[in-house]
Amino acid sequence: MFSRRLWYAPWKCAILVVLLLLANLLPTHSDLLAYTPQNPEVLAMRRKAVAYLEKSPSHKQLGGKCLVAMAIHKELNADQHPKVLEAIEACRKFSADKSRKLTGPDVYSVGIAIIFLCGIDPARYHTEIEDLLAILESLRKPNIGAWGYPDKHANSCDTSMTQYGVLCYWAAHEAGFQIDFDVAAACCNWLLRTQDPSGAWSYQGKVSGSETTRITQDKFEIRHSMAAAGLSSVYIMADLLSLVPKPRPKKVRTSSGAVRPVEQNKQDEQDTPDRKPRTNMVSKERVSAAMKLGDKWFVGEGFAINGKTPALHYYMYALERYQSFREKVTGEEQPDWYDAGVNHLIGTQRPDGSWSGKHAQQVDTSFAVLFLLRSTQKTIKGGQPQTGFLISGHRIPRDTTNMFVKNGRLEAPSRKKATDEVLAMLLRTDESELRSSFDLLEELELSRDPGQRAAQIAKLRRLLRAGEYEKRLVAIKTFTSTRDLDQVPALIYALSDPDFEIKKMARDGLRFMSRKFYGYGLVDEPDKEQEKAAILNWQKWYLSIKPDAEFWN
């Protein structure tokens, strides 16, 4: 009996080794549970939360009203929702009240109001936004460079308020408003001088007297929410002031949790130069060092999402903002933080759809909805581009199709030459310049002349293969608007685009042109296999009506 056990033992060990090796090749539990905003469980949570917000009592403060309205609008895209209209009216009254005595906490309300209106319609509400930007500037401490309470902590600024001022600068600039980059640079320098040696930030920042030395902040005021607020603000300022290279090629998470780089045309990379800094008042090296140190803090001891995290939902909104801008700069996704947040919110959502924490219930719920939506990422990607925006405070026509940049200004040439002028500008302009002067370009009108049209289509194909989201967006809008079946290969190619908004535009364009309104079942954020299946089905359909068709590689 003893000898038989010895005889079989090596085989049992071998089987065990093989099983362990196979286990390592299979997707991990975390890979299988990786969430996205389009996950059914995430969608269900959001819809339940928004239903609560729709019925919740009106918040007394302007910022609370706007935060609730922003969550509802981003989820439902409902401009005329009662809560949205209520918040817009509150913004109008606040901005028009010249007799109002402003206090420190107004920074939060004014900041959220500006972000809200810029996301609704910056052209329609340009007067209110300009007035609110003036109020925001009046609350900034020019001798320090950032925002804080004018009475208590009179000689310091706080990271909590400053994050909303920074986000307002970025949102307003993206909407076409003129921003004083030197003022923004002063704020950026304050953030750099108040970073703790650990990489985090405290509530009330102690300013270092040296540009090269970080001083220890109050350890009792270093919190997750302040670290996320400070680090996200540095990333935002780096983007606003063009202190980082052009966005790197994105790496997209697949269904297994791995990441893949997005292929770019080498010629397109050469045609797009690195961005030039908008100010010489901030050291790019210091900004890069601050981001690396902050990233290290979050990768190490700093990351946590649980019931013990102070001001949890407020922190989660800042965390999503930090991660979204980090993704933009580095091109790398780190899905674990989102998965951890979703798992926590699943377990803590109340029966009425709300979440409860440090703030008012509808405020905490709005923060949670914005986190689940990946609202900052959606804004960065241009999920809901507006029309009729402003440049340096001046309105331009809502139809910008035929306008182009000349001597730093938008011009409206004759329709015959407009498309060629615009295409030339798009091919030579980098993303930062494009956003500052041509952010909301709609589809172009292609020439009826066969030779000229062919040349324009060739340029649009280059744009669709380009790295910048804005250029690909113009191309896909134009190809979709032509309703020309000859452009179907371009739309099929765009189904593999890394940005889900462009995928959806291509999918919806194909459905309309084919009259197959349910298409081939491509979801908003498909995995690789779903994407591949849809592409093959659309190619099969197109070959049925045009057997000699050729598809893009």
N, C-alpha and C positions, 0 to 999 in steps of 0.2 A: 504493500500500500504506500509506503514511504517513497519507494523508487518511482511509482507512477506519477506522484505529485512532482517529483523532480523532472520527469520526462515532459510533462505538459507545461511546466512553468515558463520556459522560454517562449513557447507559442503564445501564451497569454500575455506575456510582456510585449511581444511583437504586435499583437492586435491592439493593445492599449496605446502603443506609440503611434500606430497608424491612425487611430481614432483621434488622438491629440493633434496630429498633423492636419487632419481633415477639419478639425474644429477651428484651427487657426486660419484656414482658407475660407471659411464661411463668414458671411457678414455678422458683425457683432450685434449684440442686443441694442446698443445705442445707435448703430447704423440703421437698423430696422425701424427704430422709433424716432428718427430724425424728423422734426416738424418743419413745415413751411406755413406762411400765412394762409395758404389755400387748403391746408389739411382740414378734413371734415370736422374734427374735434375743435380745431381752432376757430373755424367759421361758426360753429354752433355756439361756442363761448361768446364770440363777438356779437352775434345777432341777439343773444339773450341779454347781454350787457347793454346793447344799444336800445333794446326794448325797455329796459329799466330807465335809461337816461331820458328816453322820450316822455316817460311818465313822471320823472323826478321833479321835485319842486325847483323853481328857478333859483339859481345861486345869487346871493346878494351882490357879490363883487363882479366887476367887469371881467376880470381874468377868469373867474369861474364860469361865467356865462359863455365866454369865448372858447374855453377848453372843452366844455360839453358840446358846443356847436361844432367845434373842429373834429371831435371824435365821430359825431353823427355824420357830418359831411364827408369825411374821408371814408367812412364805411358805406354810406348809402349814395354818395354823390348827389345829394338832394339840396340844390341851392335855395329852394323855396320851403324847406322844412321850417315849421314854426320856431323851433329852437335856434335855427340858423338866422332867421329873420329877427328874432328877439336879440340875438347877440350883435347883429349888424346895427340895429337901432341903438343899442347901448353904446357901441363904438362911436356912432354919430353924436350922441348926446355928450359923451365924455370929451371927445375931441373939440366940440364946439363950445364947451363951458369954459370961458376965459376967467371966470371968477373962482374956479375950483382951486382950493388950497392943496397943493401936491405934497405927498409924504413919501417916505422911503418905500413902503410896500407897493406903491403905485407902479414901481418898476416892473413887478410881476404882471400886473394887469395890462399895462401899456405894452409890454413885450409880447405877451400872448395875443393881445388884440392885433398887433401889427402882423404877426405870423399868420393869424387866422385870416385877416383880410387879404394878405398877399396870396394866400392859397385859394381864396374865393374868386376874386376878380380885381386885380390891382389897377386896371384901367378905370373901371366903374367907381372904385372907392379911392381914387388917387388923392383926393383932397383930404379925406380922413387919415389916410396913411401918412401923408406929408405932415399933417398936424400932430399925429401921434409920434412921428419920428422927432419932431421938434421938442415935444414934451419929454421924450426919452433922453434927448441930448441935454435938456435942462436939468435932469436928475443925475447926470453923470458928474463925477468929481474931477474936474479938469486938472487939478493939481496932482492927482494920483493916477488918473487915466481910466478908472473903471467905475463901477456902481456900488453904492452902499447906503446905509442909513445916514441922513444928514445930522441927526441929533445924537443918538447913541452911536458909539464907534465912529465919531466924527472924523478921526484921523486915519481911518482905514476903510477899505472896501471889502465886500464879501463875495465869495465865489458863487454863491447861490444866485444872487441877483445878476451878477456879471454874465453868467451863462446865457440868460435870456436877452441881454443886450447884444451879445455876440451873435446869437442866432438871428436876431432882428436885422443886424447889419447884412448878414449873408442872404436872408430871405428877401430883404428890400433890394439888394443889389441884383439878385437873380430875377426880380420882378421889373428891373429896369430903372430903379431909382438911383440917384447919385449918392455915393457914399464917400466921405472924406477918408481916404486911405491913411493919412497921417494920424488922424484921430483913432482909427482902428488899430494902427501900429502901436500907439501908446497903450491901448488896452491889452494888446498881445504881449507887450513887454511887461506889463503888470503881472500877467499870468505866468510868464517865465520866471519872474523874480519872486514869486510866492510858492513855487513848487517845493515840496519837502524833499530832503535828500533821498527818502524812500521811493519817490516817484508820485506820491499822492498830493492832494491839496486839502487844506483845512477850510473851515467856514470863514473866519476872518483872517485874511492873508497878512502875514508879516513880510514886509518887503526887504529883500536882500539889498545891501548897499553895493554889491559887486555883480557884474554881469557873468562872472565865471564861478561864483560860489553860491550854493543853495544853503539857506539857513533853516534850522529845525523849526517846524510849525508846532502849534499847540496840539499835543497828541490826543487830547480829549475832543478836539474839534475835527480831527481827521476821520472822515466817514466815507463809506462807499459812495454815497450820493455826491459828496463834494469832490471825490477823486474823479468820478465820471463826469461831473460838471466841468471841472478844470481841464481834464484831458480832452473831452469833446470840444471844448472851446479852443484849445490849441490847434486841434485838427481843423476846425472850421476856419480859424484865422489863417492857417497855412494855405488852405484852399482859396479863401477870399483874396489874400494878398499875393497869391501865386508864389509861395515860398517853397513849394515842393515841385518836383518835375511833373510833366503831364501824367495823368493817371495811367498806371501800368495796365497791361493786358489783364483782363479779369480771369480769375480761376473759379470755375463754377462747380458746385457740389453736385455729384451724380446721385442716383438713387441708393447706391451702396455707401454713401457718406464720403467717398473719395472726391478729390477735386481734379478738374481738367483745365488746362489753359485754353483760352479762346484764340484760334488761329487768326493772324493778321497778315495782310498783304505787305510784303517788305517795302514795296514802292510807296504805299500809303504812309508807312512809318517814317520814311525819309522825307515825305512831303510835309509832315507835321512837326515843326520845331518845338523844342522845349519852351515852356512859358517863361516870360521875363517877369521878375518881381515887380509888384506895383509900388513898392516902397523900398528905400535903402535904410530905413530906421530900425529894422529888425534883422537879427542875424539868422540866416537860414540854418547854420550849424547848430545854434542854440535851440531852434525849433525842432530840428531833427533829434537832437539829444533828449529834449524834453519828452517827445513822443515815445522814443525808445525806452526811456526810464519809466514812463507811465504805463506803457504796454507790459513791461516786466512786472510792475506792481500788480496788475490785474491778472497776469498769468500765474503769479505766485500767490501770496497771501491775500490779495485784494478781492478776488472773485468770490461772491457768495450771494445766493438768493434763497432766503428762508425766512421764517416768521420772526427771527431775531434781528434781521437787517433793519436798521432804523429808516423810517420814511420809505418803506419798501417800494411802493408804486411810483412815487416821485423819482426814486433812484432808478427804477426800471426804464422809465422814459428817457432819463439821461444816459443810461447804459446803451439803449438802442441807438441813440444819437451818436454816441462815441463809436460804436461798432460800425455804424453805417458810413461815417466819414473815414474811419480807418480802412474799410473795404474799398472806398473810392481811391484812397491814396496808395494802398499797397496791392490792391487787386486780390486780396486773400480773404476768404470767409472763414469764420470760426463758429460753426453752428452750435457748439455745446452750450453757450450762454443762452441762446434762444430756446433750446430744448429744455434747459433747466428752468427758465422762466415760465414756459408753457406748462410744464409739469406742476410747478408750484401753483399757478393760477387755476389749473384744473381742480386741484385739491382744496382750494380756498374760496371758490366762487359761491356766493350765497344763493339760496333758492330763488330769490327775486332777480338774479342776474348780476348783482353788484359785487363789489369788493370793498372791504372796510379796512382802513388803516389810520394813519396819523391825521389826514386831512378830512374834509367833508366827504361823505360817501360818494356823491356824484363826481367829485374831483378825483378821488382814488380810482374810481371805475373808469373815468376818461383816460387817466394815465395808463391803466391796464389795457384798454382798447387800442390806444396808440402804439403801445409796445407790441401787442399781438399783430397789428396791421403792418409792422415794420414801416411806420409812417414816414420816418426820415429817409429811409431808403427809397420809398415810393416818391418822395419829393425830389430827391437827388436825381432819380431816373427820369423825372419829368412825366410822372404818371398822369397828370391832368394839366397839360399846358394851357395857358390862358391866351387870349388874343387882345390886341389893343393895348399893349403894355406901355410903360413910360421909359424914356431915356433922359437922364439928367433932369427929371421933373417935367418933361414936356410930352404931351400925348402924341401918338402917331395913329394913322388910320388902322382900323381893325383888320382890313385886308392888306397884309404886308407881302403878298405873294410876289409882287414885282419890284420890291424895294431892294436897294443895295447900298453898301457902305462906300462913301467917297469923302476923303479928308476928315474922317472921324464922324461923319453925319450920314443919316439915312436919306437916300434920294429915291425918287419915284420916276424912273425913266419910261420911255415909251414901251408898250407891251411887247413890241417886236424884239427888242434887245434885252428885256428884263431877265429872262431865264438864263441867257448866256452870261450876263453880268453876275447874277447871283451864284451860278454854278462855279464860275471862276473864283469868286470870293470864298465860297465854301471850301474849295480845294486848297486854297492857300492860307486860310485862317485857322489858328489853333483854337482849341475848345474854349479857353477862358475869354478870348476876344469875341468869339462867336456868341457866347452867352451874354456878354455885356452890351452887345449892339444888335443882335439878330435872334434873340432867344426864342421867339415865338413864330418863326417862319412856318407858313402853311405850305401845302403842296404847290409845285410849280406848274405852269402851263406850257406844255411841250409844243414846239413849232409844228405847223402843218407841212412845212417843206420836208420832203423825205430825207434829204442829206443832212439838214440842220437837226432834224429830230433824231436821226441816228447818232449824231455826235453828242447830243444832249443825253441820250440814253446811255451812251458809253461812259459819260461822266457820272451819271447817277449810279451806274454799276460800281464805279470806284468808290463812291460815297457809301454805298450799301456794304462794301467790304472794309470800310474804314474802321478805325478803332473807336472814334468818338461817337457817343450815343446820339448827339444832336444831328450829326451829319447823316447817320443811318436813318434817323427819324424822318428827315426831309425826304430822303430817297424813297422810303417805304410809303410815305404819304402820297408822293407823286405817282409811283407805280400803281398804287391802289386806286387813285382818283381817275386814272386814264380809262379804266374799264376796258382796257385793250387786252384781248386774250393773248397777244404776243408777249405780254409782260408777265404771264403766269409763272414762267421759270424763276423770275426774280422773287415773286411772292413765295414760291415753294422753297427757294434758298433761304429766305428770311425766317422760315419756320425753325431753323436751327440757330437763330440769333441768341446770344446770351441774355438779352434783356426781355423780360416777359411781356412788356408792353408792345414791343415790336413784333414778337411772336403773335400776339393777339391781333394786331392790326393786319398782319399777313394772313392769318387764319380767317378773319372776318372778311377781308377782301376776296379771298378765294371762294368763300361761301357765297358772297354776293354775285361774283362774276360767273360762277358755275350754276347758280340757282339751287345749290345744295345747301340749304340754310342750316342744316345740322352737321354739315361737313363730315368729317371722319372722327369725331369724338375727341379732338385734341383739347385737353383741359388747359387752364390758364398757365399752370406751371408744370408741364409734363416732365416725366423722367426720360432718360435717353431712349428707352425702348418704345415708349409712347410716341416720342418725337419721330423716331425712325419709322414707325408704322404709319404715322400720318403722312410723312413725306412720300413713302412708297405708294400709298393709296392715291395721293394727289397726282403723283407722276403717272400712275396707271390710268387715272381718269383723263389726264391731259393727252396721253398717247392715244386714247380712244377717239379723240376729236382731231388730233394732229399727230399722225403716226411718225412723222419725220422730226418730231420735236427733239431739241437738245437741251440738257439741263446743266445748270452751273455746278462746278465742282466745289 
